[in-house]
Amino acid sequence: MFPNLGIPGLFSFKTVDVITPAVAALLGLGINQGAYTSEVIRAGLLSVDSGQYEAAKSIGMTRLTSLRRIVFPQAMRVIIPPLGNEFIGMVKATSLASVIQFSEILHNAQNIYYANSRVIELLMVAAFWYLVIVSVLTPAQALLERRFSRGVGAAR
């Protein structure tokens, strides 16, 4: 038996009513991805030379302004490639949500092949849709990388 959530005597909710498959999938994938994403952003910010922070401070910029106008645009060049790869990996990891009965591509394919016994064909359809989604996201990532790499190496 799962415990009830809430304040005893005032209100309570059944855990299975609050933590639906969609909420569980969102929490599981979001917390996992958040850990990797924060590490990628931290590494990107550390890749910017400390002289950039000092130069911004010397011309009177606040810490937030220097981060927004000087440091973060330089860090994005380092952040975008691994962040794009993590995002594409997360799209593929959504298939794990089918285990908790969350309706996504693989779960829908499973529901159909349980009804008509065409397992291989429907798994190929699901793989095709994942391929389409990743094929759309990959050029978008390349465009972002090109956008943030402007001016790098051009001064040589």
VMD Tcl script that draws the C-alpha trace (Angstrom):
set ca {
  {0.00 0.00 0.00}
  {1.35 3.40 -0.98}
  {1.20 6.19 1.60}
  {-1.10 9.18 1.24}
  {0.36 12.62 0.54}
  {-0.79 15.80 2.20}
  {-1.38 17.14 5.69}
  {-3.18 14.69 7.99}
  {-6.55 16.05 9.08}
  {-6.62 18.82 6.45}
  {-6.30 17.10 3.09}
  {-4.69 14.06 1.60}
  {-4.14 12.57 -1.82}
  {-3.44 9.03 -2.85}
  {0.10 8.72 -4.17}
  {-1.07 6.95 -7.33}
  {-3.38 9.90 -8.09}
  {-0.58 12.46 -7.78}
  {2.29 10.52 -9.35}
  {0.75 9.53 -12.66}
  {2.86 7.83 -15.35}
  {3.34 11.22 -17.04}
  {4.58 12.84 -13.82}
  {6.82 9.86 -13.05}
  {8.32 9.96 -16.56}
  {8.82 13.73 -16.34}
  {10.48 13.49 -12.93}
  {12.67 10.53 -13.83}
  {13.90 11.86 -17.16}
  {14.06 15.47 -15.95}
  {16.11 14.84 -12.82}
  {18.49 12.53 -14.67}
  {18.93 14.95 -17.56}
  {19.22 17.94 -15.23}
  {22.29 16.45 -13.58}
  {24.08 16.00 -16.90}
  {22.97 19.37 -18.26}
  {24.15 21.28 -15.20}
  {27.55 19.61 -15.49}
  {27.81 20.54 -19.18}
  {26.94 24.18 -18.42}
  {29.39 24.28 -15.51}
  {32.16 22.97 -17.74}
  {31.28 25.51 -20.43}
  {31.43 28.40 -17.98}
  {34.75 27.17 -16.62}
  {36.15 27.03 -20.16}
  {36.00 30.84 -20.43}
  {39.27 32.46 -19.34}
  {39.10 34.19 -15.95}
  {40.57 37.28 -17.61}
  {37.21 37.81 -19.30}
  {35.52 38.13 -15.89}
  {38.25 40.51 -14.71}
  {38.05 42.63 -17.87}
  {34.29 42.97 -17.51}
  {34.67 43.95 -13.86}
  {37.34 46.53 -14.74}
  {34.99 48.37 -17.11}
  {32.29 48.48 -14.44}
  {29.99 45.67 -15.50}
  {28.00 43.90 -12.84}
  {28.50 40.16 -12.48}
  {25.15 39.40 -14.13}
  {25.77 41.78 -17.03}
  {29.24 40.39 -17.67}
  {27.86 36.87 -17.57}
  {25.08 37.72 -20.03}
  {27.08 39.83 -22.49}
  {30.62 38.44 -22.39}
  {31.01 35.09 -20.66}
  {27.88 33.18 -21.67}
  {28.22 33.87 -25.44}
  {31.78 32.52 -25.30}
  {30.74 29.54 -23.20}
  {27.90 28.64 -25.59}
  {30.48 27.61 -28.18}
  {31.61 24.90 -25.77}
  {28.16 24.14 -24.31}
  {26.09 23.60 -27.48}
  {27.70 20.38 -28.86}
  {27.41 18.23 -25.70}
  {24.09 19.82 -24.76}
  {22.67 18.97 -28.18}
  {23.93 15.42 -27.84}
  {22.36 15.13 -24.38}
  {19.04 16.45 -25.73}
  {19.03 13.96 -28.60}
  {19.95 11.21 -26.14}
  {17.05 12.23 -23.91}
  {14.66 11.99 -26.87}
  {15.82 8.44 -27.41}
  {15.62 7.70 -23.66}
  {11.90 8.53 -23.63}
  {11.37 4.95 -24.78}
  {12.16 3.97 -21.18}
  {8.89 5.63 -20.16}
  {7.00 2.80 -21.83}
  {7.97 0.63 -18.84}
  {5.71 2.69 -16.56}
  {2.88 2.70 -19.11}
  {3.42 6.28 -20.28}
  {1.99 6.66 -23.76}
  {4.87 7.50 -26.10}
  {6.06 6.07 -29.43}
  {7.32 2.70 -28.18}
  {4.36 2.18 -25.82}
  {1.90 2.89 -28.63}
  {3.74 0.43 -30.87}
  {3.57 -2.17 -28.10}
  {-0.18 -1.66 -27.70}
  {-0.71 -2.20 -31.42}
  {1.53 -5.26 -31.73}
  {-0.15 -6.88 -28.72}
  {-3.39 -6.63 -30.71}
  {-2.17 -7.78 -34.13}
  {1.03 -9.78 -33.36}
  {3.18 -7.86 -35.87}
  {6.04 -7.18 -33.49}
  {8.98 -6.64 -35.85}
  {7.03 -4.42 -38.24}
  {5.80 -2.11 -35.48}
  {9.20 -1.91 -33.79}
  {10.61 -0.88 -37.16}
  {7.94 1.83 -37.42}
  {8.84 3.09 -33.93}
  {12.55 3.08 -34.87}
  {11.71 5.00 -38.05}
  {9.92 7.72 -36.03}
  {12.85 8.02 -33.64}
  {15.12 8.31 -36.69}
  {12.93 11.08 -38.13}
  {12.96 13.03 -34.85}
  {16.74 12.70 -34.44}
  {17.28 13.58 -38.11}
  {15.37 16.84 -37.58}
  {17.22 17.69 -34.36}
  {20.72 17.04 -35.71}
  {20.72 19.83 -38.36}
  {19.14 22.16 -35.81}
  {22.06 21.46 -33.50}
  {24.52 22.07 -36.36}
  {22.88 25.45 -37.08}
  {23.19 26.45 -33.42}
  {26.83 25.38 -33.35}
  {27.56 27.43 -36.48}
  {25.72 30.44 -35.02}
  {27.74 30.46 -31.82}
  {31.04 29.76 -33.59}
  {30.91 32.98 -35.62}
  {34.10 34.98 -35.37}
  {36.19 32.17 -33.90}
  {39.33 31.56 -35.90}
  {38.54 34.32 -38.40}
  {41.21 36.68 -37.02}
  {44.12 34.47 -38.11}
}
mol new
graphics top color blue
foreach p $ca { graphics top sphere $p radius 0.5 }
foreach p [lrange $ca 0 end-1] q [lrange $ca 1 end] { graphics top cylinder $p $q radius 0.2 }
display resetview
